[in-house]
Amino acid sequence: MIIQKKNGRVVPIEPTKLDKFNMIAKTMQGMEEILAEELRELGATDIELLSRAVSFRGDMRTLYRANYTCRTALAILKPFAEFEANSTDELYKKCFDIKWEKIMDLDSTFMIDSSTSGEIFTHSYYAALKTKDAIADRFRKYFGRRPSINTDNADYKFNLHIRDNHVTLLMNSSGDSLHKRGYRQGVGIAPINEVLAAGMLKLSGWKCDCNFMDPMCGSGTMLIEAAMLANNIPAQYYRHQGFGFMKWKEFNLGEWKRVKLEEDRKIGSNDFDYEIWGNDIDMNVLEQCEKNLQFTKLHKDVMLYNGSFENQEPPEGRTLIVTNPPYGERIKIEDLNLMYEQLGNTFKNLYGENCEVWLITSDFEAMKHIGLKPSRKIPLLNGSLDCRFLQFKLYEGSKKASKQNAGEDE
């Protein structure tokens, strides 16, 4: 509970009673169940898994909290209109009838992202154009002028989704994608998406109950996401561009400050007494990693090493290793198969039974050269690349021979 001083007395500030409504959280393929659990933990109800999304129910505080804390969400959308349209003319008319003036002001800017499927609306751009015309014409008819379009930094980002004749209009409460955490001061050639990195940590089952290591850490996204998780730092703590909901007419500054304060008070509440290590052979990219860690003030929580992964031993004690090795797409490797073979040898010879390894790759041929049988394979997308997130449980002695059989066809 938040308290304030009033007439010399300390009194509690009770939260405003807010109405509940439906929302949709967008995510990456394979992250739906992880995101659903995050939403459940923050108090969302009526949770349902969709394709690359999760629907749920909550109030405006839930919307603020989901934006600020969910590590695997790309955007939080608020549906506000749903109807059927069997032609572009009907789409225009029904959009015109929506009371847009209750949603935004004349001086607001807006943009429309659209996606269509089916035989009626075959061009998403044209559907968005008709919707834009309907909004502009309504304001012009009743107020004499219209709001402006801004495709770069609109006050209101509307999502138009049409499947066959079913139309849904949604407001994007996040603004810029939630993978843009705000902590990148420097990047390597192929930095991993922050949402994907956080999702991989959660998919691995890490409970911040052991050491963590990334032997090919690049500019440090995996390390920073791990350190934020270990220190209970909200996903958007370093975000500097704000959120889309802050420009809405219904934005409640007091409720937002309450949510942020409640979440920020949890920082450091985890009893994390383990080590986080990063290693990379490229000193230049490691310097970018150090810049990012300095910016987040997590540099004291992460140890960085410069050298080949083949020579970097893990920390003493139980250690989770999660890494994103090159796929040969953006970082060119002369012999990718050989590199993956060296990876497998390192897993077997340098890491011990205290280590569990996870790696993501899109090169299914090179993957076979690791020479170890993965315990799990989770399909994921890294951008447009079809990937597998592989788990390797390592053993010692006789177990190694029986459990770690080389090779498994995709």
C-alpha positions in Angstrom: 0.0 0.0 0.0 1.2 3.5 -0.8 1.0 6.2 1.8 1.1 10.0 1.8 1.1 12.9 4.2 -2.1 14.9 4.4 -2.7 17.7 7.0 0.3 16.4 8.9 -1.1 12.9 9.1 0.1 9.8 7.2 -2.8 8.2 5.3 -3.0 5.3 2.9 -3.7 5.9 -0.8 -6.3 3.3 -1.9 -6.1 2.2 -5.5 -8.9 3.5 -7.8 -11.4 0.8 -8.6 -11.0 0.2 -12.3 -13.1 -1.8 -14.8 -11.7 -4.9 -16.4 -11.5 -5.5 -20.1 -9.9 -7.9 -22.6 -6.4 -7.6 -23.9 -4.0 -9.4 -26.2 -0.2 -9.8 -25.6 1.8 -10.4 -28.6 4.9 -12.6 -28.4 7.3 -14.8 -30.5 6.5 -18.3 -31.7 7.2 -20.8 -29.0 6.9 -18.2 -26.1 3.1 -18.4 -25.6 3.1 -20.6 -22.5 5.9 -18.6 -20.9 4.1 -15.3 -21.5 0.9 -16.8 -20.2 2.7 -17.7 -16.9 4.1 -14.2 -16.6 0.6 -12.7 -17.1 -0.8 -15.1 -14.5 1.8 -14.1 -12.0 0.9 -10.4 -12.3 -2.8 -11.1 -11.7 -4.3 -11.4 -15.2 -7.3 -13.7 -15.6 -9.2 -15.6 -18.4 -5.8 -16.4 -20.0 -6.0 -18.2 -23.4 -3.1 -19.2 -25.6 -3.2 -18.0 -29.2 -0.7 -18.2 -32.1 2.2 -15.9 -31.1 -0.1 -14.2 -28.7 -2.0 -14.6 -25.4 -5.4 -13.2 -24.6 -6.2 -12.2 -21.1 -8.3 -10.0 -18.9 -7.5 -7.2 -16.5 -7.8 -3.5 -15.6 -5.6 -0.5 -16.6 -3.2 -1.4 -13.8 -2.8 -4.8 -15.4 -2.1 -3.2 -18.7 0.5 -0.9 -17.2 2.1 -3.8 -15.2 2.1 -6.1 -18.3 4.0 -3.5 -20.3 6.5 -2.8 -17.6 7.3 -6.3 -16.3 6.5 -9.0 -19.0 9.9 -10.2 -20.4 8.4 -12.2 -23.2 5.8 -9.7 -24.5 6.3 -7.7 -27.7 3.2 -5.6 -27.4 0.1 -5.3 -25.2 -3.0 -4.6 -27.3 -6.4 -3.4 -26.2 -9.3 -4.3 -28.5 -12.0 -1.6 -28.7 -14.2 -2.5 -31.7 -15.2 -5.8 -33.4 -17.7 -6.2 -36.2 -18.2 -8.0 -39.6 -17.7 -6.4 -42.9 -18.2 -8.0 -46.3 -16.7 -5.2 -48.5 -14.4 -2.2 -48.2 -17.4 0.1 -48.3 -18.9 -1.7 -45.3 -15.6 -1.5 -43.6 -15.5 2.3 -44.2 -19.0 2.8 -42.9 -18.6 0.8 -39.7 -15.3 2.4 -39.0 -16.9 5.9 -39.6 -19.6 5.0 -37.0 -17.1 4.4 -34.2 -16.9 7.4 -31.9 -13.2 8.1 -32.4 -13.5 11.5 -30.7 -13.9 9.6 -27.4 -10.7 7.8 -28.0 -8.4 10.6 -29.2 -8.3 14.3 -29.6 -8.1 16.4 -32.8 -4.5 17.3 -32.0 -3.5 13.6 -31.6 -1.5 11.8 -34.3 -2.3 8.2 -35.3 -1.2 5.4 -37.6 -2.7 2.0 -38.6 -0.9 -1.3 -38.8 -3.1 -3.8 -40.7 -3.1 -7.5 -41.3 -5.7 -9.3 -43.5 -6.4 -12.9 -44.5 -9.2 -14.4 -46.6 -10.8 -13.7 -49.9 -12.7 -10.5 -49.1 -9.8 -8.2 -48.0 -6.7 -9.2 -50.0 -4.7 -6.0 -49.6 -3.9 -5.0 -46.0 -2.7 -1.6 -47.1 -6.0 -0.7 -48.8 -8.0 -1.9 -45.8 -5.8 0.4 -43.6 -6.3 3.3 -46.0 -10.1 2.9 -45.9 -10.0 2.9 -42.1 -7.8 6.0 -42.1 -10.3 7.7 -44.4 -13.2 6.8 -42.1 -11.4 8.3 -39.1 -10.4 11.5 -41.0 -13.9 12.0 -42.5 -15.7 11.6 -39.2 -13.5 14.2 -37.5 -13.9 16.5 -40.5 -17.6 16.2 -40.5 -18.2 16.8 -36.8 -15.2 19.1 -36.0 -14.1 20.7 -39.2 -10.7 19.2 -39.2 -8.9 15.9 -38.7 -6.0 14.4 -36.7 -2.7 13.9 -38.5 -1.0 10.7 -39.6 2.4 10.0 -38.1 4.0 6.7 -39.1 7.2 7.3 -36.9 6.0 8.4 -33.5 2.2 8.4 -33.4 0.2 9.2 -30.3 -2.1 6.3 -31.1 -1.1 3.1 -32.9 -4.1 1.2 -34.1 -4.0 -2.4 -35.2 -6.5 -3.5 -37.8 -6.9 -7.2 -38.0 -9.2 -8.8 -40.5 -9.8 -12.5 -40.9 -12.3 -13.3 -43.7 -15.1 -10.8 -42.8 -14.3 -10.5 -39.1 -12.8 -7.2 -38.2 -11.0 -6.3 -34.9 -9.6 -2.9 -34.1 -7.1 -2.7 -31.3 -5.0 0.0 -29.6 -1.3 -0.7 -29.1 -0.6 0.3 -25.6 3.2 -0.3 -25.8 4.2 2.0 -28.6 7.6 0.8 -29.7 8.1 -3.0 -29.5 8.8 -4.2 -26.0 11.9 -5.9 -27.1 13.5 -2.5 -27.2 14.5 -2.5 -23.5 16.6 0.7 -23.8 19.9 -0.7 -22.5 21.8 -1.2 -25.7 24.7 1.2 -25.9 26.6 -1.0 -28.3 25.8 -4.1 -30.4 27.7 -6.7 -32.2 27.0 -8.0 -35.8 24.2 -10.3 -34.8 22.6 -9.4 -31.4 19.8 -11.7 -30.3 16.4 -10.2 -29.7 15.9 -9.3 -26.1 12.5 -11.0 -25.9 13.9 -14.2 -27.4 16.9 -14.1 -24.9 14.5 -13.7 -21.9 12.2 -16.4 -23.3 15.2 -18.8 -23.7 16.2 -18.3 -20.1 12.7 -19.0 -18.9 12.3 -22.0 -21.3 15.5 -23.5 -19.8 13.8 -23.5 -16.4 16.4 -21.3 -14.7 15.1 -20.1 -11.3 18.2 -18.0 -10.5 19.3 -20.9 -8.3 22.7 -21.6 -9.8 25.5 -19.9 -11.8 24.8 -18.7 -15.3 27.3 -18.5 -18.3 27.2 -17.6 -21.9 30.5 -18.7 -23.6 29.8 -16.7 -26.8 28.1 -13.7 -25.2 28.6 -11.1 -28.0 27.3 -7.7 -26.8 25.8 -9.3 -23.8 22.0 -9.5 -24.3 21.7 -12.9 -22.7 23.9 -11.8 -19.8 21.9 -8.6 -19.1 18.6 -10.5 -19.3 19.9 -13.0 -16.9 21.2 -10.3 -14.5 17.9 -8.5 -14.7 16.0 -11.7 -13.9 18.4 -12.5 -11.0 18.0 -9.0 -9.5 14.2 -8.8 -10.2 14.6 -5.8 -12.4 11.5 -5.1 -14.5 11.8 -5.8 -18.2 11.3 -2.1 -19.1 13.2 -0.5 -16.2 15.8 1.0 -18.7 13.2 2.1 -21.3 13.6 5.8 -22.1 11.0 6.3 -24.8 7.9 5.7 -22.7 4.9 3.7 -23.6 2.0 4.3 -26.0 -0.6 4.3 -23.2 1.0 7.5 -21.8 -0.5 9.5 -24.7 -4.0 8.1 -24.3 -6.8 10.3 -23.1 -7.6 7.7 -20.4 -4.0 7.6 -19.1 -4.0 7.7 -15.3 -0.6 9.1 -14.2 -1.3 8.2 -10.5 -2.1 4.6 -11.2 1.0 4.3 -13.5 3.2 5.7 -10.8 1.7 3.3 -8.3 2.4 0.3 -10.5 6.0 1.4 -11.3 6.8 2.1 -7.6 5.4 -1.3 -6.6 7.5 -3.1 -9.1 10.7 -1.1 -8.6 10.5 -1.8 -4.8 11.0 -5.5 -5.7 14.4 -4.9 -7.3 17.1 -6.8 -5.4 14.6 -8.8 -3.4 15.9 -12.1 -4.9 18.5 -13.8 -2.8 20.9 -14.4 -5.7 24.2 -15.6 -4.4 25.7 -17.1 -7.6 27.9 -15.9 -10.5 27.1 -14.7 -14.0 29.9 -15.1 -16.6 30.3 -14.1 -20.2 33.0 -14.9 -22.7 33.7 -13.9 -26.3 36.7 -14.3 -28.6 36.1 -10.8 -30.2 37.5 -8.1 -27.9 35.7 -5.4 -29.8 32.3 -6.9 -29.3 33.2 -7.6 -25.7 33.9 -3.9 -25.2 30.3 -3.2 -26.4 29.1 -5.7 -23.9 31.0 -3.8 -21.1 29.3 -0.5 -22.3 25.9 -2.1 -22.0 26.7 -3.5 -18.5 28.0 -0.2 -17.3 24.8 1.6 -18.5 22.6 -0.9 -16.6 24.9 -0.7 -13.6 25.1 -4.5 -13.8 28.8 -4.6 -14.5 29.6 -5.6 -10.9 27.3 -8.6 -11.3 28.8 -10.0 -14.4 32.3 -11.3 -15.1 33.6 -11.0 -18.6 36.4 -13.1 -20.2 38.1 -12.7 -23.6 39.1 -15.9 -25.4 38.0 -19.0 -27.3 35.0 -20.8 -25.9 37.1 -24.0 -26.0 39.4 -22.7 -23.3 36.8 -21.0 -21.0 35.9 -23.2 -18.1 32.6 -22.6 -16.3 32.3 -21.2 -12.8 32.6 -23.8 -9.9 29.4 -25.3 -8.8 26.1 -25.9 -10.6 26.0 -23.8 -13.8 23.4 -23.2 -16.5 24.9 -22.4 -19.9 22.7 -20.7 -22.5 24.3 -19.5 -25.8 23.5 -18.3 -29.3 26.4 -19.6 -31.5 26.8 -18.3 -35.1 24.5 -19.9 -37.7 26.5 -18.8 -40.7 23.8 -16.2 -41.6 25.1 -12.8 -40.5 28.4 -14.0 -38.9 30.3 -16.0 -41.5 32.3 -19.0 -40.2 34.8 -20.7 -42.5 33.8 -24.2 -41.4 30.6 -24.2 -39.4 30.4 -28.0 -39.0 33.9 -27.9 -37.4 32.9 -25.1 -35.0 29.9 -27.1 -33.9 32.0 -30.2 -33.5 34.4 -28.2 -31.3 31.3 -27.0 -29.3 30.3 -30.6 -28.6 33.9 -31.5 -27.6 34.0 -28.6 -25.2 30.7 -29.6 -23.7 32.0 -33.2 -23.1 35.5 -32.4 -22.0 35.5 -29.1 -20.3 32.1 -28.9 -18.7 31.0 -31.5 -16.1 28.0 -33.0 -14.6 27.3 -29.8 -12.8 26.6 -28.1 -16.1 23.5 -28.0 -18.2 23.8 -26.6 -21.7 21.2 -24.9 -24.0 21.9 -23.5 -27.4 19.8 -22.1 -30.3 20.6 -22.7 -33.9 19.0 -22.6 -37.4 21.7 -24.8 -39.0 20.3 -28.3 -38.7 23.2 -29.9 -40.5 25.8 -28.3 -38.3 23.8 -29.2 -35.3 24.4 -32.9 -36.0 28.2 -32.3 -35.7 27.8 -31.4 -32.0 28.0 -35.2 -31.4 25.6 -35.2 -28.4 22.0 -36.2 -28.2 19.9 -33.3 -27.1 17.5 -34.0 -24.2 15.0 -31.5 -25.6 14.3 -29.7 -28.9 12.1 -26.6 -28.8 11.1 -25.0 -32.1 11.7 -21.2 -32.0 12.0 -18.4 -34.5 14.9 -16.0 -34.5 13.7 -13.3 -36.8 12.6 -15.3 -39.9 14.9 -18.2 -39.2 13.4 -21.5 -38.2 15.5 -22.6 -35.1 15.8 -25.3 -32.5 16.5 -24.6 -28.9 18.5 -27.6 -27.7 19.1 -28.9 -24.2 22.2 -31.0 -23.4 22.4 -32.7 -20.0 26.0 -33.6 -19.2 27.2 -36.6 -17.3 30.5 -38.1 -16.0 32.0 -41.5 -16.2 30.0 -44.5 -17.4 26.8 -42.4 -17.8 28.6 -40.4 -20.5 29.0 -43.4 -22.7 25.4 -44.5 -22.4 23.5 -41.2 -22.3 25.5 -38.9 -24.6 25.1 -40.9 -27.8 26.4 -39.0 -30.8 24.0 -37.7 -33.5 20.3 -37.6 -33.9 18.7 -36.7 -37.3 16.5 -33.7 -37.5 
